[in-house]
Amino acid sequence: MSKYSAFAIARQAFQNNTGWKRAWRNAQPKSRYDVVIVGGGGHGLATAYYLGKNFGITNVAILEKGWIGGGNTGRNTTIIRSNYLQDPSAALFEKSRDLFETLSQDLNMNVMFSPRGVLMLAQTEAEVRGYKRTVMANKLQGVETDFIGPERVKELCPIMNINGPRYPVLGGQWQARGGTARHDAVAWGFARACSDMGMDVIQNCEVTGVDRANGVVTGVRTTKGDIACDKMGIVVAGHSGALADMAGFRLPIESLALQALVSEPIKPCMDIVVMANTVHGYLSQSDKGEMVIGGGTDGFNNYTQRGSFHHIEETVRALIETFPMLSRLKMLRQWGGIVDMTGDRSPILSKTPLGNCFINCGWGTGGFKATPGSGYAMAELIATGEPAPLTEAFGLERFKEGRFIDESVAAGVAH
Ligand SMILES: Cc1cc2nc3c(=O)[nH]c(=O)nc-3n(C[C@H](O)[C@H](O)[C@H](O)COP(=O)(O)OP(=O)(O)OC[C@H]3O[C@@H](n4cnc5c(N)ncnc54)[C@H](O)[C@@H]3O)c2cc1C
């Protein structure tokens, strides 16, 4: 892999930036692969990367119907944290947060990981109790979080009004090493590393059918022809139900639009991420100065990757009591992505009824933060064929057995 370095940037400056190589090959499909990954979002690409890095499996194709990172990976608000309540979730999300710490060096691509701190506001007594409970659980899990009082909240985020008449700030759950990263760079970094290992990253290649025989997948049909494979990983987020349907099984997943918006850019005024889950809104400030704002999912199932006016109004209205400065800002643009929601708000990393087919989905509103960890765990599942400590609680069978991993407080609204 050619190194991105300060020296390379200086050299390119003298050549008018004409010498940069393509970051990944524009691959066309071969007739057969050891592993086919459907979905070129962050999770699919990370899965392929760790298959190569940790297991030496490099005869891999990543099939993406659009452009890599064009799904939820490139549409999210980039919040990274691991302050979940249940032990299996905390382990998986903390593994991911930890991988983010060195991801730029590992991929030789600046993913702009910014551990600026994530604050989840407690604005009701119930939230105070809930977050204190999570902080105690996090201490036992080895995840560093604290419950802080309103004065410390104000110190961390001076633009906040902590004395609102309806929802005064009573404190918050603070994860100092949570933060944000550049979502596109995460996808690009993984794609570049995969391509460099000899894998084929194939864009504009939609999977339209799954061929099966004797209880296993034999290959996929795509808009670029049929491709045979020994193993298949389905990593398509909001389209998981459609892919499972092609493969002949059903998933306990709902697909919903989740929207976000950004304001006009303003001077730096907020250097942490804040979530106000009672009122259903959260915000951070991007490097360009825009306030990045999000809320809850649409209240009905749909596949439209679009924003809507009522969402801007609802989300901004919810946040204005705590962030009065928002009332003076113009909103610049909005968008939507299709998220894959499970009933217990925890992901699925699982074997399927087809022996050599594995699925990674159900990350809902909060899977960006899990990108490296999810890929790391999914690669292990595909390579060994069996769940390992990071994945065993997240199997599909939990929905039959009633063994839910209830994260409705940590992940229901928060991202
Ligand atoms: C508005 C919004 C805000 C969010 N904010 C956060 C946040 O702050 N923090 C956080 O952690 N998470 C957040 N999320 C959730 C996060 O974005 C997702 O959980 C995560 O990006 C999922 O990654 P993925 O790779 O699984 O899915 P995706 O990035 O959606 O990738 C799946 C890919 O599969 C492709 N695909 C689908 N069908 C086919 C097919 N038939 N053939 C080939 N390819 C196919 C799609 O085109 C897509 O590129 C947010 C999501 C949205 C929409």
The ligand as a Tripos MOL2 file, in Angstrom:
@<TRIPOS>MOLECULE
LIG
   53    58     1     0     0
SMALL
NO_CHARGES

@<TRIPOS>ATOM
      1 C1        -29.3990    9.8200    9.8290 C.3       1 LIG1
      2 C2        -28.6170    8.7540   10.5050 C.ar      1 LIG1
      3 C3        -27.8600    9.0620   11.6430 C.ar      1 LIG1
      4 C4        -27.1380    8.0790   12.2940 C.ar      1 LIG1
      5 N1        -26.3090    8.4480   13.3200 N.ar      1 LIG1
      6 C5        -25.4900    7.5290   13.8880 C.ar      1 LIG1
      7 C6        -24.5460    7.9380   14.8670 C.ar      1 LIG1
      8 O1        -24.4220    9.1190   15.1900 O.2       1 LIG1
      9 N2        -23.7530    6.9860   15.4160 N.ar      1 LIG1
     10 C7        -23.8500    5.6670   15.0760 C.ar      1 LIG1
     11 O2        -23.1310    4.8520   15.6440 O.2       1 LIG1
     12 N3        -24.7100    5.2620   14.1030 N.ar      1 LIG1
     13 C8        -25.5340    6.1480   13.5100 C.ar      1 LIG1
     14 N4        -26.4150    5.7630   12.5170 N.ar      1 LIG1
     15 C9        -26.5070    4.3310   12.1550 C.3       1 LIG1
     16 C10       -25.3630    3.9120   11.2530 C.3       1 LIG1
     17 O3        -25.2540    4.7960   10.1600 O.3       1 LIG1
     18 C11       -25.5760    2.4990   10.7270 C.3       1 LIG1
     19 O4        -25.9230    1.6150   11.7790 O.3       1 LIG1
     20 C12       -24.3120    1.9570   10.0680 C.3       1 LIG1
     21 O5        -23.7200    2.9190    9.2350 O.3       1 LIG1
     22 C13       -24.6510    0.7200    9.2750 C.3       1 LIG1
     23 O6        -23.5440    0.3940    8.4660 O.3       1 LIG1
     24 P1        -23.6720   -0.7510    7.4070 P.3       1 LIG1
     25 O7        -22.3760   -0.8770    6.7200 O.co2     1 LIG1
     26 O8        -24.2400   -1.9560    8.0760 O.co2     1 LIG1
     27 O9        -24.8360   -0.2420    6.4540 O.3       1 LIG1
     28 P2        -24.7910    0.6810    5.1500 P.3       1 LIG1
     29 O10       -23.7610    1.7290    5.2370 O.co2     1 LIG1
     30 O11       -26.1970    1.1170    4.9000 O.co2     1 LIG1
     31 O12       -24.3140   -0.3400    4.0360 O.3       1 LIG1
     32 C14       -25.1460   -1.3100    3.4860 C.3       1 LIG1
     33 C15       -24.8900   -1.2930    2.0070 C.3       1 LIG1
     34 O13       -25.5730   -2.3790    1.4010 O.3       1 LIG1
     35 C16       -25.9060   -1.9710    0.0860 C.3       1 LIG1
     36 N5        -26.9210   -2.8560   -0.4330 N.ar      1 LIG1
     37 C17       -28.2410   -2.9610   -0.0830 C.ar      1 LIG1
     38 N6        -28.8590   -3.8860   -0.8270 N.ar      1 LIG1
     39 C18       -27.9340   -4.3870   -1.6870 C.ar      1 LIG1
     40 C19       -27.9820   -5.3690   -2.7060 C.ar      1 LIG1
     41 N7        -29.0950   -6.0210   -3.0140 N.pl3     1 LIG1
     42 N8        -26.8390   -5.6350   -3.3860 N.ar      1 LIG1
     43 C20       -25.6740   -4.9960   -3.1140 C.ar      1 LIG1
     44 N9        -25.5900   -4.0480   -2.1410 N.ar      1 LIG1
     45 C21       -26.6980   -3.7540   -1.4380 C.ar      1 LIG1
     46 C22       -26.3860   -0.5330    0.2810 C.3       1 LIG1
     47 O14       -26.3410    0.1910   -0.9270 O.3       1 LIG1
     48 C23       -25.4170   -0.0150    1.3360 C.3       1 LIG1
     49 O15       -24.3410    0.6920    0.7890 O.3       1 LIG1
     50 C24       -27.1740    6.7230   11.8400 C.ar      1 LIG1
     51 C25       -27.9290    6.4020   10.7140 C.ar      1 LIG1
     52 C26       -28.6330    7.4000   10.0450 C.ar      1 LIG1
     53 C27       -29.4290    7.0460    8.8180 C.3       1 LIG1
@<TRIPOS>BOND
     1     1     2 1
     2     2     3 ar
     3     2    52 ar
     4     3     4 ar
     5     4     5 ar
     6     4    50 ar
     7     5     6 ar
     8     6     7 ar
     9     6    13 1
    10     7     8 2
    11     7     9 ar
    12     9    10 ar
    13    10    11 2
    14    10    12 ar
    15    12    13 ar
    16    13    14 ar
    17    14    15 1
    18    14    50 ar
    19    15    16 1
    20    16    17 1
    21    16    18 1
    22    18    19 1
    23    18    20 1
    24    20    21 1
    25    20    22 1
    26    22    23 1
    27    23    24 1
    28    24    25 2
    29    24    26 1
    30    24    27 1
    31    27    28 1
    32    28    29 2
    33    28    30 1
    34    28    31 1
    35    31    32 1
    36    32    33 1
    37    33    34 1
    38    33    48 1
    39    34    35 1
    40    35    36 1
    41    35    46 1
    42    36    37 ar
    43    36    45 ar
    44    37    38 ar
    45    38    39 ar
    46    39    40 ar
    47    39    45 ar
    48    40    41 1
    49    40    42 ar
    50    42    43 ar
    51    43    44 ar
    52    44    45 ar
    53    46    47 1
    54    46    48 1
    55    48    49 1
    56    50    51 ar
    57    51    52 ar
    58    52    53 1
@<TRIPOS>SUBSTRUCTURE
     1 LIG1         1 GROUP 0 **** ****
